[in-house]
Amino acid sequence: MTSYGTENRPPHHAASPAHHAAKKIVDLAAEREKIIGRLGRLRPNTDVYASEFVDALLDFASEVGTSDVHIQPTRSGLEVRFRSNGVMQKLGDFPRGANSSIISRLKVMSRLLTYQSDTPQEGRIENPRHGREIRVSTYPTIYGERAVLRFFGHDKEFTTLEDLGNPPAVTRLIRDALAETSGALLITGPAGSGKSTTLYACLRHLVKENDGARSIVSLEDPVEVPVDGVVQSQVNLATGFDLQAGLRSLMRQDPEVIMVGEIRDRDTAEFAIQASLTGQLLIATFHADSAATAVTRLIEMGIEPFLVRSGLSAVISQRLLRQPSVGHAILQKADSRELYRIAIGCGMTPLIEQATSLVKQGTTSPAEVRRVLGLATRI
């Protein structure tokens, strides 16, 4: 068994110069201010408020490439949060009056029952104007329904193993694991660590390398990204087509590579290990803090240690590292004003602020600051 950790970094660490030139710089702080202003100008007492609010929110999510948006009713209003590069951030608080209409608008777009608000529902916006499919999940709370939007397959980034930004040695290890004809490859990490992104990159690599010579099938809940060359299926609990039933049937479909969206319970884990021992390559995600924890969790689930040792071929433990905006801007040959603005947004303290602080402390004088920084400097 091979185990190693990866930290998925921005694509510019490993991408080609052409990729750098095409990639768009997004100033998250500026986009957040823009969307807050846009939402603040909407009038909650109008009939179009909900649709305009949702449209603006989806525009923002597309622009900044967020993976999730949380719409949470509170005692006093509506709180909106979004996840960017794996980090949850607050967008803002909005008037409470239109809570239900905003959730209803999302329900209509995702074909959910608008009149049913006391039980969880899950649907999908399949053809949004920005091209990224969106999973909509609603959940009842004491202040009203909560909605979480999950955005799939954003942009065309991170589609291959080489796009993930891992060190070359780690990429080679993943490629070697995928070249095996049996064994289980687990991709682990907490929620929001990019496991699904790595999983789909593995599938695309297998399709490209084998050119139809291997039978590749998947069972997912849900299917997040369609991949040409892979037979993908989605569980349907309403009809009894759950993971266990689907996996049993898959074994009669002559698979050579099986992808399971996520191992969540003992039955699925046991099937995964058994499949890896009977001539199939098994790829799946698994919630665990580290490669070592993944092994102990399987054993705690009731999988015999000798089966884990024999069936598990590799474990990837990964985290997301946020992009250094300044470094990216340098690669884009941004001018000094743009670099200054981005650096301020990343937390840089300008010289004038430092100097002003020293003046207030009595360490130096305004005249000395003007002498050093220039005659036009004002304190």
ABEGO torsion letter per residue (X at the ends): XBBBBBBBBBAAAABBAAAAAABBBBBAAAAAAAAAAAAAABBAABAAAAAAAAAAAAAAAAAAGBABBBBBBBAAEBBBBBBBGGBBBBAEBBBAAAAAAAAAAAAAAAGBBAABAABBBBBBBABBAAGBBBBBBBBBBAAEBBBBBBBBGBEABGABAAAAGBBAAAAAAAAAAAABABEBBBBBEBBGAGAAAAAAAAAAAAAAAAGGABBBBBBBOBBABBBBGBBBBBBBAAAGBBAAAAAAAAAAAGBABBBBABBABAAAAAAAAAAAAAGBBBBBBBBBABAAAAAAAAAAAGBBAAAAAAABABBBBBBBBBBBAAAAAAAAGBBAAAAAAAAAAAGBBBAAAAAAAAAAAGABBAAAAAAAAEAABBX
